[in-house]
Amino acid sequence: MQTRVCRLHAQRDLHVETQPVAAPEPGQVLVAIGAGGICGSDLHYYQDGGFGPVRVREPIILGHEAAGTVVALGEGVSGLAEGDRVAISPSHPCGKCKYCEQGLYNHCLDMRFLGSAMRMPHENGLFRDRVAVAAGQCHKIAPEISIGEAACCEPLSVCTHARSLAGDLSGAKVLVTGAGPIGALCTALAAEAGASEIVVTDLQDVPLAVAAKMGATRTINMSHDAAALAAYGADKGYFDVCFECTAAAPAIRSAIEALRPLATLVQVGVAGDVAVPLNMIVAKEIVLKGSHRFHPEFAEAVDLINRRAVDVRPIITQTYPLEEAEAAFEIAGDRTAAVKVQLAFA
């Protein structure tokens, strides 16, 4: 039996190919993928051949945001059955290193993360019709939840981990810089946690309109209304918490200017080395926390989506069939038109 795969050979060299389907090994299940979301890292691989020191050095099957239906069980699998619809966690820590032993699985020294070019050989991802994965990476989704919604469990996990670092958001005044998928989901989580105000900034109207649907109480287009955010810097600042989702130096600076003393900045966006206004961080005693991936939060994200405590449907702006993967990647890179673009599988 053959399966179609979405494989990147080099920068902007994307192909839909076929290869044999591997039967599930003991402890694995075979999943028919139904939907997969194009993530920022997938876009970096496609557009730039990598990001920072992480480069595509051999052909790689992309994709780490996916959900599908169990079609076969490997030996010894319990708790899952053929026909179960599942969201797949791409995070597979070793469980043995010093960080795993401390429960810090997202800092595993031997992490295997599906669809990642960090290791050699690369870890192939989930953009394929059929894939065998560890049963423990599969989480059941509720009957009323679409496969597309379930494929959003991975990015929501990233944001759920970020929220865990922010402290109690009940009644808090929250700033979210960047209204892409991660910013939109941080917005929804802040709303779910009871934030009193959620101001979201971006340079484009389309993602800001999505952020408004996800719970933003105000949106600011920084390309023509930067003064609106600057006003929050009066009297040493206003916001209690910021989820910084751009990793752009101007956005980081404007966020720190708008934060009040003793506020918390959770850095979710990732880029290369970026200048930060250290003097302002010190003078305001800002708490700066980096947020890296997730692990146990995947189950929490599945629960939030299963209950629609977080409704992810507004972020899914386009869906393309797998055979139009290149067109999907092109539109996913256009922030004037798209937020979350997904691939649909047979």
C-alpha positions in Angstrom: 0.0 0.0 0.0 1.2 3.5 -0.9 0.7 6.8 0.8 1.0 10.3 -0.4 3.5 12.5 1.4 4.3 16.3 1.3 8.1 16.3 1.2 10.4 19.4 1.1 13.7 18.7 -0.8 15.1 22.2 -0.5 14.1 25.8 -0.2 10.8 26.2 -2.2 11.2 22.7 -3.6 8.1 21.0 -2.4 6.7 17.8 -3.8 3.7 15.5 -3.2 5.1 12.0 -3.6 4.2 8.5 -2.8 6.0 5.9 -0.6 5.1 2.6 1.1 3.0 2.7 4.2 4.8 1.3 7.3 2.6 -1.1 9.4 2.2 -0.1 13.0 4.9 -1.6 15.3 4.1 -2.9 18.8 2.7 0.1 20.8 1.9 2.1 17.6 -1.3 2.8 15.7 -1.8 3.6 12.0 -3.6 6.9 11.6 -5.3 8.1 8.4 -4.6 11.8 8.6 -7.6 14.0 7.9 -6.2 17.6 8.4 -2.8 19.2 9.0 -2.0 22.8 9.8 0.9 24.7 8.2 3.0 26.1 11.1 5.4 29.0 11.1 8.3 26.6 11.2 6.9 24.7 8.1 6.8 28.1 6.4 10.4 28.9 7.4 11.6 25.5 6.0 9.7 26.2 2.8 10.5 29.9 2.3 14.0 30.0 3.7 15.3 26.4 3.9 15.3 26.7 7.7 15.4 29.1 10.5 18.4 30.3 12.5 20.9 27.4 12.7 18.2 24.8 11.9 18.5 24.0 8.2 16.9 21.4 5.9 19.9 19.2 5.0 18.0 16.3 3.5 14.4 15.8 2.1 11.9 16.0 5.0 8.2 15.3 5.3 6.8 18.4 6.9 3.9 18.9 9.3 3.5 18.6 13.1 -0.1 19.8 13.5 -2.4 17.0 12.5 -5.4 14.9 13.4 -7.0 11.8 11.9 -8.6 8.4 12.3 -7.1 5.2 13.7 -7.3 2.5 11.0 -5.0 -0.2 12.5 -3.6 -1.1 15.9 -0.1 -2.5 16.6 0.4 -5.3 19.1 -0.2 -4.4 22.7 -2.2 -1.2 22.1 -5.0 -0.6 24.5 -7.3 2.4 25.1 -7.7 3.0 21.3 -9.8 1.3 18.7 -10.1 1.4 14.9 -12.4 4.3 14.0 -11.3 6.5 16.9 -10.6 10.1 15.8 -7.4 11.5 17.4 -5.2 14.5 17.6 -1.5 13.6 17.4 1.1 15.1 19.7 4.4 15.5 17.7 6.3 15.7 21.0 8.2 12.5 21.9 10.7 13.1 24.7 13.1 10.3 25.7 11.8 10.0 29.3 15.3 9.2 30.5 17.5 12.3 30.5 17.9 14.6 33.5 15.2 17.0 32.4 12.7 14.3 31.7 13.3 12.9 35.1 12.4 16.4 36.5 9.2 16.4 34.5 10.7 19.1 32.1 9.8 17.1 29.0 9.9 20.1 26.7 13.6 20.4 27.5 14.4 16.8 26.8 18.0 16.3 25.6 17.0 13.7 23.1 13.6 15.0 21.9 12.1 13.5 18.8 9.7 16.1 17.5 7.8 15.2 14.3 8.4 17.3 11.3 11.6 18.8 12.7 15.0 19.3 10.9 16.9 19.9 14.2 18.2 16.3 14.2 20.1 14.3 11.6 18.5 12.3 10.1 15.5 14.7 10.2 12.3 13.6 12.0 9.7 13.2 9.3 6.3 14.8 10.0 2.6 14.2 9.6 1.7 15.6 6.2 0.8 12.2 4.7 -2.3 10.1 4.1 -1.2 7.4 6.5 1.3 7.4 9.3 2.3 5.0 12.2 2.7 6.8 15.5 3.1 5.8 19.1 -0.3 5.2 20.7 0.6 7.4 23.6 0.8 10.4 21.2 -2.8 10.0 20.2 -5.6 11.8 22.1 -9.3 11.2 21.4 -11.4 14.0 20.1 -15.1 14.6 20.8 -17.6 13.5 18.2 -18.8 17.1 17.5 -15.2 18.4 16.9 -14.1 18.5 13.3 -10.8 17.0 12.2 -9.7 20.6 11.2 -10.3 21.8 14.8 -8.5 18.9 16.2 -5.5 19.7 14.1 -5.2 22.9 16.1 -4.4 21.1 19.3 -0.7 21.4 18.8 -0.5 25.2 18.4 -3.0 25.6 21.2 -0.6 23.5 23.3 2.1 26.0 22.7 -0.1 28.8 23.9 -1.4 26.7 26.9 2.2 26.3 28.0 2.8 30.1 27.6 -0.3 30.8 29.7 1.0 28.6 32.4 4.0 30.9 32.7 1.9 34.1 32.9 0.3 33.5 36.3 -3.3 34.2 37.2 -5.0 36.1 34.4 -8.3 36.6 36.1 -9.1 40.3 35.9 -5.8 41.0 34.3 -5.1 43.5 31.6 -3.4 41.6 28.8 -1.5 42.7 25.7 -0.9 40.3 22.8 1.6 41.4 20.2 1.2 39.6 16.9 -2.2 38.2 15.7 -1.0 35.2 13.8 -2.3 31.7 14.9 -0.3 31.8 18.1 -1.3 35.3 19.0 -5.0 34.5 18.3 -4.9 31.4 20.5 -3.1 33.3 23.3 -6.0 35.8 23.0 -8.6 33.1 23.3 -6.8 31.5 26.3 -6.6 34.9 28.1 -10.3 35.4 27.5 -11.0 31.8 28.8 -8.9 32.6 31.9 -11.0 35.7 32.7 -8.8 38.6 31.6 -10.6 41.9 31.9 -9.0 43.5 28.9 -7.2 42.0 25.9 -5.5 44.3 23.5 -4.0 42.7 20.3 -1.6 44.4 17.9 -0.6 43.5 14.4 0.4 45.1 11.1 -2.5 43.5 9.1 -6.3 43.8 9.3 -7.1 40.2 8.5 -5.4 38.6 11.5 -6.7 41.4 13.7 -10.3 40.6 12.6 -9.7 37.0 13.6 -8.3 38.1 17.0 -11.5 40.1 17.6 -13.4 36.8 17.1 -11.1 35.0 19.5 -11.8 37.4 22.4 -9.8 40.6 21.9 -11.5 43.6 23.5 -9.5 46.0 21.3 -7.3 45.5 18.2 -4.6 48.0 17.0 -3.1 48.0 13.5 0.4 49.2 14.2 1.1 50.1 10.6 -1.1 53.2 10.9 -2.2 53.6 14.5 1.0 53.0 16.6 0.1 56.0 18.8 -2.9 54.0 20.1 -0.5 51.5 21.8 2.0 54.2 22.8 -0.7 55.9 24.9 -0.7 52.8 27.2 2.9 53.7 28.2 1.7 56.7 30.2 2.6 56.7 33.9 5.1 53.8 33.5 2.6 51.5 31.6 -0.7 49.8 31.9 -0.7 46.1 31.1 -0.2 43.3 33.6 0.9 40.6 31.1 2.1 40.5 27.5 2.2 37.5 25.3 4.8 38.6 22.7 4.3 36.5 19.6 6.3 38.3 16.9 10.0 38.2 18.1 10.4 41.5 16.3 12.5 44.1 18.1 10.0 47.0 17.5 7.1 44.9 18.9 9.1 43.8 21.9 10.1 47.4 22.7 6.5 48.7 22.3 5.3 45.9 24.6 7.8 46.7 27.3 6.9 50.4 27.1 3.2 49.5 27.6 3.8 47.1 30.5 3.4 48.4 34.1 6.1 47.9 36.7 6.4 44.3 37.9 4.5 43.1 34.9 5.2 39.8 33.1 6.4 39.5 29.5 6.0 35.9 28.1 8.1 35.6 25.0 6.4 33.1 22.7 7.7 34.2 19.3 11.0 32.9 18.2 13.7 34.5 15.9 17.4 35.0 15.8 19.2 37.4 18.1 17.0 40.4 18.8 17.9 43.6 20.6 15.8 44.3 23.7 15.6 47.4 25.9 17.4 46.0 28.9 17.4 49.3 30.8 13.6 49.5 30.6 13.2 45.9 31.8 15.4 46.6 34.8 13.8 50.0 35.6 10.3 48.6 35.6 11.4 45.3 37.1 9.7 43.4 34.3 9.6 39.6 34.6 10.7 38.2 31.3 9.9 34.5 30.6 10.7 32.5 27.6 8.1 29.9 26.5 9.3 26.8 24.7 7.0 24.2 23.2 4.9 22.0 25.5 4.3 18.5 26.6 1.7 17.7 29.2 -0.3 20.7 27.9 -1.3 18.8 24.8 -3.9 16.9 26.8 -5.1 20.1 28.3 -5.4 21.7 24.8 -7.4 18.6 23.6 -9.8 19.0 26.5 -10.2 22.8 25.8 -11.1 22.1 22.2 -13.3 19.1 23.0 -15.4 21.3 25.3 -15.1 24.2 22.9 -13.9 26.2 25.9 -11.6 27.6 23.2 -13.3 27.7 19.8 -10.5 27.5 17.2 -12.7 27.7 14.2 -12.1 31.4 13.5 -8.4 30.9 13.0 -8.8 28.4 10.1 -9.0 30.7 7.2 -8.2 28.4 4.3 -8.1 24.6 3.6 -6.4 23.1 0.5 -6.3 19.5 -0.7 -2.9 17.8 -0.3 -2.3 17.9 -4.1 -2.4 21.7 -3.9 0.2 21.9 -1.1 2.4 24.4 -2.9 -0.5 26.8 -3.3 -1.4 26.3 0.4 2.2 27.2 1.5 2.1 30.3 -0.7 -1.1 31.6 0.8 0.0 30.7 4.3 2.9 33.1 3.8 0.5 36.0 2.9 -0.5 37.6 6.2 -2.8 40.0 4.4 -5.0 37.0 3.5 -4.5 34.1 5.9 -4.1 33.1 9.5 -4.1 29.3 9.8 -4.0 27.4 6.5 -4.6 23.7 6.6 -4.1 20.7 4.3 -7.0 18.3 3.8 -6.1 14.6 3.2 -8.1 11.8 1.5 
